[in-house]
Amino acid sequence: MKIIEVNDYQEMSKQAADYISNRVRKLPSLTLGLSTGGTPLGLYKNLIEDYKENHTSYQKVKTFNLDEYVGLAQTNPNSYRYYMNDIFFNHINIDKSKTNIPRGDVDDVEREALDYEQLIERSGGVDIQILGIGSNGHIGFNEPGTSFDSKTHIVELATSTREANARFFNNLEEVPTRAITMGIATIMKSKEILLLISGESKKEALANLMFGEIHEGFPASILRNHPAVTVIVDKAAIAESKVH
Ligand code: GLP
């Protein structure tokens, strides 16, 4: 893993955006793996600014999002489809038909998971996967205990994850209990991974990622076995962890 240490959230977001926009300019038909949550908000904001200033084109870019809540319509502001359109896709020249997010609002979500995995494979796989990390080490919505061999699947969300995400909803009861997510093996197949870690609440997760054992109890630990992971981490997440 290549670790890039930055001062704060702003710097992390800017560096991540430079990394991605440079790659899109080099390979305009890049396939990007995208994530949601609080962490990548600044990255998307910087990418939109770059698009406006430097006209980086997303016309040929294809995207696959990591995950989606089960049971939320795409028009629900808490669905990840809504988030992606609102926060990023509506502000750049991407062809929405090339943007893929698992559907959590279909009758047969198990079927959807199988289809999504195949779709990624048939399209030639993800070139760069952007990742955040949950404080319990989850990546995508793969909670502790998820098999490292897992493909896109349906998961029950941990209470800690629902509590962490309740800030986006009116209350905890509204947070869905299930999600559809790329599996750990799906994520590991991407050619390159860009992991963003910011803030004090991720201190323990960072320390576990760097120094803990590689095991299914801490899903992100598997990333240490991936040949091309870059981690951009800010000082708040490093402070008092044993990174130094
Ligand atoms: C969420 C998402 C993940 C995200 C993580 C951290 O539940 N499913 O993709 O990386 O948890 O979220 P945040 O960036 O808001 O801390």
Residues whose N, C-alpha, C, O or C-beta is under 5 A from the ligand:
A	BS01	GLP	S35 T36 G37 G38 T39 L131 G132 I133 G134 G140 F141
